[in-house]
C-alpha cells in the first residue's frame, strides 16, 4: 500500500483503488455473499448484481451485456481470446502479432505454435513502437485465423493506429483481437455494438491524428479491472456476438459457456463501478494527464541531456512517460525515486524479477544495455509543479555525466 508521503506513479501496473469500487464491493459483502448460480433468494440477488455489473461495463464500452465475459483478469482474457478464437475458427492455423505484446499474448501464441502447430508472423515495429497497417495487411494470408495487436504498449505507451489496422483485417476476412488492458482507462473504447452511449466524434484523445476507434471491426477486446482503479483479479473479454470460441475452463457453463467457474460477484461490482466512474470523465481526465505528462517529459529531458524518451512522442497514452538513461542503472534510479517517495517502475510489472532486457524495448531498436536503464512513470492523477521538480532533482543527483553507450542500430 502507498503511504500518505508517497506519490504513486505506477498506474500502468495497478491503478489505486477508487472509492466507488470499494463501496460497491463492500455493499456485496455486507449484503451477504451468495453464488449467482443458486436458485434461492440470495442467489437471485447475487445474479442481479452480476447482471447489473455486466450491463454497466457493456454500456461504458459500447458493447451489449451478452458480449461481456467476466474473467480473472487481463491475462486470462487474452488467453481466452487467442487460444479460444484460434481453436474455434476453421479458417486456418496462422496468427499475426507483434514483438511488443503483453506476455499473456506472446505466450498464448507460442502455446498454439508449440502444441497445435500454428504458424506465427511477428511483425516489426518502428523505433517509436508503431505497427504499420500496411505490414498487417501484407502479413495476412488465406489461412490467417487471427490478428492480435494491443491498442497501447505498457512499457513505452505508444498507441497504435487501430482504425487502419482493423480495416485491413476486416477486408481480409480474418478475426481481430485487441488487447486494450493498458489503454481502456485512458482512451474511450467503443466496441461498436451500441449506437447510444458511445463516445462522440472528436472526444477521443488522438482522434485528430487518425487514432479513431474502428467500432465493430474488432472481434474481441480485453480489459482489466485494476487498470481502472477496480479490484485486482477480475477482467473481461468483450466478444462479438455469434463469434465462436473454445473455452479454456470447463465446468458448470457460467458466462454463457465461455468461462466456467463461480463468478466473482463482488469483484464484478467493483470493476463496473470503477469503469463507470472513469469513463464518465475520460476525455477531461486524459487531457489533464497529458498536460502533466508533457511537463514531466520536458523538465526531465532538459535536466538530463542523456535521457531519451521511449515510444511515440505524441501518439502515446496521456499519463505515460517512459525513458532510458544511458550509463545509469535503471534499478538505481528506481531505488532513488522510491527513497524520495515516488513509486515508479522499469516497465511491465508482469516481467518483474527478470534480469533479461525487455523484448518490447529491444524490438524498438534499443541495445540490451540501454534497455536495462528504462524507467517508467504512469500517472493516476496529474502531478504538481513541486512534485515534478522533486522527481527531476532526484534523478539528476543519480545521473553521473560521462560517455554514453550506443543506442543500437535504430536508436530510441
C-alpha positions as CSV (number, residue, x, y, z in Angstrom):
1,X,0.0,0.0,0.0
2,X,1.1,3.6,-0.6
3,X,1.7,5.7,2.5
4,X,0.5,9.3,2.6
5,X,4.0,10.6,2.0
6,X,4.4,8.6,-1.3
7,X,3.4,9.7,-4.8
8,X,2.2,6.6,-6.7
9,X,3.3,6.7,-10.4
10,X,2.8,3.1,-11.4
11,X,-0.8,3.1,-12.6
12,X,0.1,1.0,-15.6
13,X,0.8,-1.8,-13.2
14,X,-2.2,-1.2,-11.0
15,X,-4.2,1.9,-10.5
16,X,-5.2,3.0,-7.0
17,X,-8.5,1.5,-5.8
18,X,-11.3,4.0,-6.5
19,X,-13.7,4.8,-3.6
20,X,-16.6,3.9,-5.9
21,X,-15.2,0.4,-6.5
22,X,-14.5,-0.1,-2.8
23,X,-18.1,0.9,-1.9
24,X,-19.6,-1.4,-4.5
25,X,-17.6,-4.4,-3.2
26,X,-18.5,-3.7,0.4
27,X,-22.1,-3.5,-0.5
28,X,-21.9,-7.0,-1.9
29,X,-20.0,-8.4,1.1
30,X,-22.2,-6.6,3.6
31,X,-25.4,-7.9,1.9
32,X,-24.2,-11.5,2.3
33,X,-22.1,-13.5,-0.2
34,X,-24.0,-15.9,-2.4
35,X,-23.5,-17.9,-5.6
36,X,-25.0,-16.3,-8.6
37,X,-26.0,-19.7,-10.0
38,X,-28.1,-20.6,-7.0
39,X,-31.9,-20.6,-7.3
40,X,-32.7,-19.3,-3.8
41,X,-33.3,-15.6,-3.0
42,X,-29.7,-14.8,-2.0
43,X,-28.5,-16.4,-5.3
44,X,-31.0,-14.3,-7.2
45,X,-29.7,-11.2,-5.6
46,X,-26.1,-12.1,-6.4
47,X,-27.2,-12.7,-10.0
48,X,-28.9,-9.4,-10.2
49,X,-25.7,-7.7,-9.0
50,X,-23.7,-9.6,-11.6
51,X,-26.1,-8.8,-14.4
52,X,-26.1,-5.1,-13.4
53,X,-22.3,-5.0,-13.4
54,X,-22.2,-6.7,-16.8
55,X,-24.7,-4.1,-18.1
56,X,-22.7,-1.2,-16.8
57,X,-19.5,-2.3,-18.3
58,X,-21.2,-3.0,-21.6
59,X,-22.7,0.5,-21.7
60,X,-19.5,2.2,-20.9
61,X,-17.5,0.3,-23.6
62,X,-20.2,0.3,-26.3
63,X,-21.0,-3.4,-26.1
64,X,-24.1,-5.4,-25.3
65,X,-24.3,-7.3,-22.0
66,X,-24.2,-10.6,-23.8
67,X,-20.8,-9.7,-25.2
68,X,-19.1,-9.2,-21.8
69,X,-17.4,-12.4,-20.5
70,X,-16.0,-12.0,-17.0
71,X,-12.6,-13.5,-16.3
72,X,-10.0,-13.4,-13.6
73,X,-8.1,-10.6,-15.3
74,X,-6.5,-9.4,-18.5
75,X,-4.1,-12.4,-18.7
76,X,-6.9,-14.9,-18.7
77,X,-9.0,-12.8,-21.1
78,X,-6.0,-12.6,-23.5
79,X,-5.5,-16.4,-23.3
80,X,-9.2,-17.0,-23.9
81,X,-9.3,-14.7,-26.8
82,X,-6.2,-16.0,-28.6
83,X,-6.4,-19.7,-27.8
84,X,-10.2,-19.8,-27.8
85,X,-10.7,-18.0,-31.1
86,X,-7.9,-19.8,-32.9
87,X,-9.1,-23.3,-31.9
88,X,-12.7,-22.5,-32.7
89,X,-12.1,-20.9,-36.1
90,X,-11.9,-23.2,-39.2
91,X,-10.1,-20.6,-41.3
92,X,-6.5,-21.9,-40.8
93,X,-3.5,-22.1,-38.5
94,X,-1.7,-18.8,-39.0
95,X,-1.6,-15.9,-36.5
96,X,-0.3,-12.4,-36.9
97,X,1.0,-10.5,-33.9
98,X,3.9,-8.2,-32.9
99,X,7.0,-8.5,-30.6
100,X,5.8,-5.8,-28.2
101,X,2.7,-7.5,-26.9
102,X,2.0,-8.4,-23.3
103,X,3.4,-11.8,-22.3
104,X,-0.1,-13.2,-22.0
105,X,-0.4,-12.6,-25.7
106,X,3.0,-13.8,-26.8
107,X,2.9,-16.9,-24.6
108,X,-0.6,-17.8,-25.8
109,X,0.6,-17.5,-29.4
110,X,3.6,-19.6,-28.5
111,X,1.4,-22.2,-26.9
112,X,-0.6,-22.6,-30.1
113,X,2.6,-22.8,-32.2
114,X,4.2,-25.4,-29.9
115,X,1.2,-27.6,-29.1
116,X,-1.1,-27.2,-32.1
117,X,1.3,-26.4,-34.9
118,X,0.1,-22.9,-35.6
119,X,2.5,-20.6,-37.6
120,X,3.2,-17.1,-36.3
121,X,4.1,-14.0,-38.2
122,X,5.6,-11.5,-35.8
123,X,5.6,-8.1,-37.4
124,X,8.3,-5.5,-36.9
125,X,7.6,-2.1,-35.3
126,X,9.4,1.2,-35.9
127,X,11.6,3.0,-33.4
128,X,8.6,4.6,-31.8
129,X,6.9,1.2,-31.4
130,X,4.2,1.7,-34.0
131,X,2.8,-1.1,-36.0
132,X,2.2,-0.4,-39.7
133,X,-1.3,-1.2,-41.0
134,X,0.3,-1.9,-44.4
135,X,2.5,-4.5,-42.8
136,X,-0.5,-6.1,-41.1
137,X,-2.3,-6.3,-44.4
138,X,0.7,-7.8,-46.2
139,X,1.1,-10.5,-43.5
140,X,-2.4,-11.8,-43.6
141,X,-2.8,-14.9,-45.7
142,X,-5.8,-17.0,-46.7
143,X,-5.2,-19.3,-43.7
144,X,-4.8,-16.4,-41.2
145,X,-7.2,-17.1,-38.4
146,X,-6.4,-14.3,-36.0
147,X,-4.5,-11.0,-35.8
148,X,-3.7,-9.9,-32.2
149,X,-2.4,-6.4,-31.6
150,X,-2.5,-4.3,-28.4
151,X,-4.1,-0.9,-28.5
152,X,-1.3,0.6,-26.5
153,X,2.0,-0.7,-25.2
154,X,2.5,-0.9,-21.4
155,X,6.2,-0.2,-21.4
156,X,6.5,2.9,-23.6
157,X,2.9,3.9,-24.1
158,X,2.6,4.1,-27.9
159,X,-1.0,4.0,-29.1
160,X,-1.5,2.0,-32.3
161,X,-3.4,3.3,-35.4
162,X,-6.1,0.7,-34.6
163,X,-8.7,2.0,-37.1
164,X,-6.4,1.4,-40.1
165,X,-5.2,-1.9,-38.7
166,X,-8.8,-3.0,-38.1
167,X,-9.9,-2.0,-41.7
168,X,-7.0,-4.1,-43.1
169,X,-8.0,-7.1,-41.0
170,X,-11.7,-6.8,-41.8
171,X,-11.0,-6.6,-45.5
172,X,-9.1,-9.9,-45.3
173,X,-11.8,-11.9,-43.5
174,X,-9.5,-12.8,-40.6
175,X,-10.5,-12.0,-37.0
176,X,-9.0,-9.2,-34.9
177,X,-8.2,-9.3,-31.1
178,X,-7.2,-6.1,-29.4
179,X,-5.6,-6.1,-26.0
180,X,-6.9,-2.8,-24.6
181,X,-5.9,-3.5,-21.0
182,X,-3.4,-0.6,-20.9
183,X,-5.5,1.8,-23.0
184,X,-9.1,1.4,-21.9
185,X,-8.8,3.5,-18.7
186,X,-7.3,6.4,-20.7
187,X,-8.8,6.3,-24.2
188,X,-12.6,5.9,-24.9
189,X,-13.5,2.5,-26.1
190,X,-16.4,1.9,-28.5
191,X,-17.0,-1.8,-29.2
192,X,-19.5,-0.7,-31.8
193,X,-22.5,-2.8,-30.7
194,X,-24.5,0.2,-29.4
195,X,-25.4,3.4,-31.0
196,X,-26.5,5.1,-27.7
197,X,-23.9,5.8,-25.1
198,X,-20.9,5.6,-27.5
199,X,-18.3,8.3,-27.4
200,X,-18.9,11.2,-29.8
201,X,-16.6,12.0,-32.6
202,X,-13.8,14.4,-31.5
203,X,-14.0,13.4,-27.8
204,X,-11.3,10.7,-28.2
205,X,-7.7,11.6,-27.4
206,X,-5.7,11.2,-30.6
207,X,-8.8,11.4,-32.9
208,X,-7.3,14.3,-34.8
209,X,-4.2,12.2,-35.5
210,X,-6.2,9.3,-37.0
211,X,-6.5,7.1,-33.9
212,X,-10.3,6.9,-34.3
213,X,-12.0,3.8,-32.9
214,X,-12.9,1.2,-35.5
215,X,-16.1,0.0,-33.8
216,X,-17.4,-3.3,-34.9
217,X,-14.3,-4.2,-36.9
218,X,-12.8,-5.7,-33.6
219,X,-14.0,-9.2,-32.8
220,X,-12.6,-9.5,-29.3
221,X,-11.2,-6.9,-26.9
222,X,-9.6,-7.4,-23.5
223,X,-9.9,-5.1,-20.4
224,X,-8.9,-5.5,-16.8
225,X,-10.5,-4.1,-13.6
226,X,-7.3,-3.0,-11.8
227,X,-6.3,-0.6,-14.6
228,X,-9.5,1.4,-14.0
229,X,-9.0,1.5,-10.2
230,X,-11.2,-1.5,-9.6
231,X,-10.2,-4.6,-7.7
232,X,-7.4,-6.9,-8.8
233,X,-8.3,-10.4,-10.0
234,X,-11.2,-9.6,-12.3
235,X,-11.3,-8.6,-16.0
236,X,-13.4,-9.2,-19.1
237,X,-13.3,-10.2,-22.7
238,X,-15.6,-8.4,-25.0
239,X,-16.6,-10.9,-27.7
240,X,-18.6,-10.0,-30.7
241,X,-22.0,-11.8,-30.9
242,X,-22.1,-15.1,-32.7
243,X,-18.3,-15.4,-32.7
244,X,-17.3,-19.0,-31.9
245,X,-14.9,-19.5,-29.1
246,X,-13.4,-22.6,-27.4
247,X,-13.5,-22.2,-23.6
248,X,-10.3,-22.7,-21.6
249,X,-12.1,-23.5,-18.4
250,X,-14.7,-26.3,-18.5
251,X,-17.3,-26.9,-15.8
252,X,-20.7,-25.5,-14.9
253,X,-21.1,-23.4,-18.1
254,X,-21.1,-20.0,-16.4
255,X,-20.6,-16.9,-18.6
256,X,-22.7,-18.4,-21.3
257,X,-20.4,-21.4,-21.5
258,X,-17.3,-19.4,-22.4
259,X,-15.8,-19.3,-18.9
260,X,-17.0,-21.8,-16.3
261,X,-16.5,-21.2,-12.6
262,X,-18.3,-19.5,-9.8
263,X,-18.4,-15.8,-10.6
264,X,-16.6,-13.1,-8.6
265,X,-19.7,-11.1,-7.8
266,X,-18.1,-8.5,-5.5
267,X,-15.2,-8.2,-7.9
268,X,-17.5,-7.6,-10.9
269,X,-19.4,-5.0,-8.9
270,X,-16.2,-3.1,-8.1
271,X,-15.0,-3.5,-11.7
272,X,-18.2,-2.0,-13.0
273,X,-18.2,0.9,-10.5
274,X,-14.6,1.8,-11.5
275,X,-15.3,1.6,-15.2
276,X,-18.4,3.8,-14.9
277,X,-16.5,6.4,-12.8
278,X,-13.5,6.6,-15.1
279,X,-15.4,6.7,-18.4
280,X,-17.8,9.4,-17.2
281,X,-14.9,11.9,-17.4
282,X,-12.3,10.1,-19.6
283,X,-11.8,13.0,-22.0
284,X,-11.1,15.7,-19.5
285,X,-9.0,13.3,-17.4
286,X,-6.9,12.4,-20.3
287,X,-6.3,16.0,-21.3
288,X,-5.2,16.8,-17.7
289,X,-2.9,13.8,-17.6
290,X,-1.4,14.7,-21.0
291,X,-0.5,18.2,-19.8
292,X,1.2,16.9,-16.7
293,X,3.0,14.2,-18.7
294,X,4.3,16.7,-21.2
295,X,5.6,18.9,-18.3
296,X,7.4,15.9,-16.8
297,X,8.9,14.9,-20.1
298,X,10.0,18.5,-20.9
299,X,11.6,19.1,-17.5
300,X,13.3,15.7,-17.3
301,X,14.8,15.8,-20.8
302,X,16.1,19.3,-20.1
303,X,17.7,18.4,-16.8
304,X,19.1,15.0,-18.1
305,X,20.6,15.6,-21.5
306,X,21.5,12.0,-21.9
307,X,17.9,10.7,-21.2
308,X,15.8,9.6,-24.2
309,X,12.0,9.3,-24.3
310,X,10.9,5.9,-25.5
311,X,7.8,5.4,-27.5
312,X,5.9,7.8,-29.8
313,X,6.4,11.4,-28.8
314,X,2.8,12.3,-29.4
315,X,0.6,9.2,-30.0
316,X,1.0,7.8,-26.6
317,X,-1.1,7.2,-23.5
318,X,-1.9,10.5,-21.8
319,X,-0.4,9.6,-18.4
320,X,2.6,7.6,-19.7
321,X,6.2,8.9,-19.7
322,X,9.0,6.4,-20.2
323,X,12.7,7.0,-20.6
324,X,16.1,5.3,-20.9
325,X,19.1,6.9,-19.3
326,X,22.3,5.6,-20.8
327,X,25.1,5.0,-18.5
328,X,22.9,4.7,-15.4
329,X,21.4,1.6,-13.8
330,X,17.7,1.6,-14.1
331,X,17.4,-0.2,-10.8
332,X,19.4,2.6,-9.1
333,X,17.0,5.2,-10.4
334,X,14.0,3.2,-9.1
335,X,15.6,2.8,-5.7
336,X,16.5,6.5,-5.5
337,X,12.9,7.6,-6.5
338,X,11.4,5.1,-4.1
339,X,13.5,6.6,-1.3
340,X,12.3,10.0,-2.3
341,X,8.7,8.9,-2.1
342,X,7.9,8.2,-5.7
343,X,6.7,4.7,-6.7
344,X,7.7,4.0,-10.3
345,X,8.7,1.0,-12.3
346,X,11.2,0.0,-15.0
347,X,8.5,-1.4,-17.3
348,X,5.8,-4.2,-17.3
349,X,5.1,-5.5,-13.8
350,X,4.3,-8.8,-15.4
351,X,8.0,-9.2,-16.1
352,X,9.2,-8.2,-12.6
353,X,12.1,-10.1,-11.2
354,X,13.6,-11.0,-14.6
355,X,17.2,-9.9,-15.4
356,X,16.8,-10.1,-19.2
357,X,16.2,-6.8,-21.1
358,X,12.6,-6.2,-22.2
359,X,11.7,-7.8,-25.5
360,X,9.5,-4.8,-26.3
361,X,12.4,-2.3,-25.8
362,X,14.7,-4.5,-27.9
363,X,12.0,-4.5,-30.6
364,X,12.2,-0.7,-31.0
365,X,15.9,-0.9,-31.6
366,X,17.5,-0.4,-28.1
367,X,20.6,-2.3,-27.2
368,X,20.3,-4.7,-24.2
369,X,22.4,-2.4,-22.2
370,X,20.3,0.7,-22.9
371,X,17.0,-1.3,-22.4
372,X,18.1,-2.1,-18.9
373,X,18.2,1.6,-18.0
374,X,14.5,2.0,-18.5
375,X,12.3,3.9,-16.1
376,X,8.5,4.4,-16.5
377,X,6.2,6.9,-14.9
378,X,2.5,6.2,-15.3
379,X,0.2,8.8,-13.7
380,X,-3.0,8.0,-11.9
381,X,-3.6,11.8,-11.5
382,X,-1.8,14.9,-12.7
383,X,1.4,15.9,-10.9
384,X,2.0,19.3,-9.4
385,X,5.0,21.5,-10.3
386,X,6.7,20.8,-7.0
387,X,6.4,17.1,-7.5
388,X,7.8,17.2,-11.0
389,X,10.7,19.4,-9.6
390,X,11.4,16.8,-6.9
391,X,11.4,13.9,-9.4
392,X,13.8,15.7,-11.7
393,X,16.1,16.7,-8.8
394,X,16.2,13.1,-7.6
395,X,17.1,11.7,-11.0
396,X,19.7,14.5,-11.6
397,X,21.5,13.5,-8.4
398,X,21.7,9.9,-9.6
399,X,23.0,10.6,-13.1
400,X,26.7,10.9,-13.5
401,X,27.9,12.8,-16.6
402,X,30.1,10.7,-18.8
403,X,30.3,8.8,-22.1
404,X,27.1,7.0,-23.1
405,X,26.9,3.6,-24.7
406,X,25.3,3.3,-28.2
407,X,21.6,3.1,-28.7
408,X,21.7,0.3,-31.2
409,X,21.1,0.5,-34.9
410,X,17.7,2.2,-34.9
411,X,18.1,4.4,-31.8
412,X,15.4,5.3,-29.4
